[in-house]
Structure formats: C-alpha cells, structure tokens
Amino acid sequence: MKTYRNDIYNHTFTNSSFIEKASWFNEGNILMLTFATGSVWHYYDVPFEIYSAFTKAPSHGKYFNENIRNIYSGERVYYTSQV
C-alpha cells in the first residue's frame, strides 16, 4: 500500500480487490473511494481519523462496510462499466 500526502489531500492505493484507491480531502472532509468496478464515490464529513483507520485496516472492504457505508452521506460521482 502506498500513501501520498500534501496539505490538501491524502491518497492511498490499497491491496483490496474491492476498493482500489482512497483519497481524503481536507476541505469538506471528503473521502473519495475508487472501487474495482470503476465507480468513484464521495463520502462527506468523514473525519481524518476514520480515513486513517481505513488505511490501516487489515480488510479495507470490511472496514468500509462496518464504519463508512450507510454511516456517512455519499454519492457516486463517476461510473465506468468494466466489461
């Protein structure tokens, strides 16, 4: 797993078969997840601590399902069908 940081955002490339990349943006506390399906979702008002715990979780998919999905407001912002 590689993480890139600056003052505006953090990017983490996961080893997950479910979630390819996670990005967290300081402004708005937005968590952007890129899924293996090609969908990109924004989750709003996600504290940095949640993003940090996500990046350290042994299973990113499990952490997402238990601690982010259906807890934080989210919307799909991009979709591409991978046929």
Buried (B, 14 or more C-beta within 10 A) or exposed (E): EEEEEEEEBBBBBBEBEBBBBBBBBEEEBBBBBBBEEEBBBBBEEBEEEBBBEBBEBEEBBEBBEEBBBEEBEBEEEEEEEEE
